[in-house]
Amino acid sequence: MKTFVMNTKSAKKKNISRLAVWTLAWTLSTALATFGSLFLWEGNSLLTALSIVLNLGIGIGMVLANRQFLEDCDELEKKVQLEAMALTLGFTLIVGIAYSIKDSTNLIPWDAEISFLVVFMGLFYMVALVFNRKRYL
């Protein structure tokens, strides 16, 4: 029985590490796609397109790693994660649409940028995870 628990903990650590590597790779490829044409290859459309394709491929890998992580979680951890994801999706949709409406009706003096929404999503997800862990664990 002890071996099973150790293998489960080892598998969980491996899945978390795999997800962290894919997330870091996606973040770096996003930075490359965003800033590469400004600082590295100065407007070369082919290299920009290739960096975006690379970013999409790594993004798919990150989603698959996240799926594997969730599949290997126990039922309680799945509940915690999925509820945090559901809340994040819902609130990001609501806040994102409100933010877009503010931009289109000129209630904010700047253009609505997706980066603000991505930051909101990440922060909200972390808060939802902390809240759910305290609630369920």
N, C-alpha and C positions, 0 to 999 in steps of 0.2 A: 504493500500500500504506500509506503514511504517513497518508493521508486516512482510510482505513478504521480505523486504530488510533485516530486522534483522534476520529472519530465514535463509536467504541465507548466510549472513555473519557468522551466527552461524554454519551452515552446512560446510562452507568453512574452518572455524577454526577447526572444528571437523575432517574433512578430512586431513588437514595439520598435525594435532596432531597425527592422526592414522598413516599417512605415516611416520612421524618422529619416532614414537615408533617402527614401523616395521623396519625402516632403522637402528635404533640404535640396535635393537635385532639382525638383520642380521650381522651388523658390529661386535658385541660382539661374535656371534656364529662363525664368520669367524676367529676371534682371538682365540677362544677356539679350533677350528679344527686345526688351524695352530700351536699353541704353547702348546696345551694340552699334546700332546705326548712327548714334550721336557721337560716340567716342572711339569706336574701334574700326569700323569700316565706312564711316561717313556717307550714308545714303545709298549704299549698294543694295538695290532691291532684291537681288538673288540671295545674298547672305541674310538679309532681313527675313525673307520668306522661309529660308531653310531654318533659321533660328526659331521661327514660329512653329514650323512643323516639328522640330525637336521638342519644343515646349509642349505641344499637344501630345506627342508620344510619351514623354515623361509624365505628363498629367494623367494619362490613361494608366500608366504603371502605378502612380500614386493611388488612384482610385481602386485599382485591383489589390494593392497592398492593404488599403483600408478595409476592403471587403474581407480579405483573408483574416485580418485582425479581428473583425467582428464575428466571423464564423467560428473562430477559436476561443472566443470569450465564453464564460459561463453565463447562465441565464440572467443573473442579477446584473452583471456587467453589461450585457447586451441591453437590458432595460434602461440602465443609466445612460449609456451611449446613445441609444436610439431616441430616447426622450429629449436629450440635449440637442441632438441633430434636428428633431422635429421642431422644437422651440426655436432653434436658430434659423431654420428654413422659413418658418412662419413670420418671425419678427423681421428677418432680413427682407422678405418680400414686402411687408407692410412699410417698413422704414424706407426701403429703396424706391417704392412707388411714390411715397410722400416726398422724398428728396427730389425725385425727377419732376414731380408736379411743381415743387417750389422753384426749380430751375426754369421750367417752361413758362411759368407765370411771372417770372422775374422777382420772386420774393427773396431770393438770395442774390447777392451781387457777383457771384462767380458761377462758372459752369460746374454742373454736377459731374464729378469724376468717380469712376468705378472704384478707384483706390480707397476712397472714404468708406464705401460700402464693404469692401473686403476687410478693412480694419475693423469695422463694426461687427462683421460676421465672426471674425476670429476672437475678438474680445467677448462677444455675447456667448459664443460656444464655450469658452473657458469658464465664464461665470455660471452658465447652465450646468456644466460638469461639476463644478465645486458644489453648487446648490444640490444637485441630484445625489452626489456622493454623501453629503451630510444627511440628506433625507432618507436614503436607502441603506447606507452602510454603517 
